[in-house]
Amino acid sequence: MNTTPNTPPAASTGTTLHSHQLLQGQRQIVIEHRGERYILRETSQGKLILTK
């Protein structure tokens, strides 16, 4: 399995998305999941936070 240092290996199933693919240049997005709304936002330190 090819991984780079400090990068966890990808799950054996599923798809890997890069944060820039989700955020598309914005600081936060709303994700709807099973009728609930969640906010995914990037902090000023470049970390991601998911809140309900």
Buried (B, 14 or more C-beta within 10 A) or exposed (E): EEEEEEEEEEEEEEEEEEEEEEBEEEEEEEEEEEEEEEEBBBEEEEEEEEEE
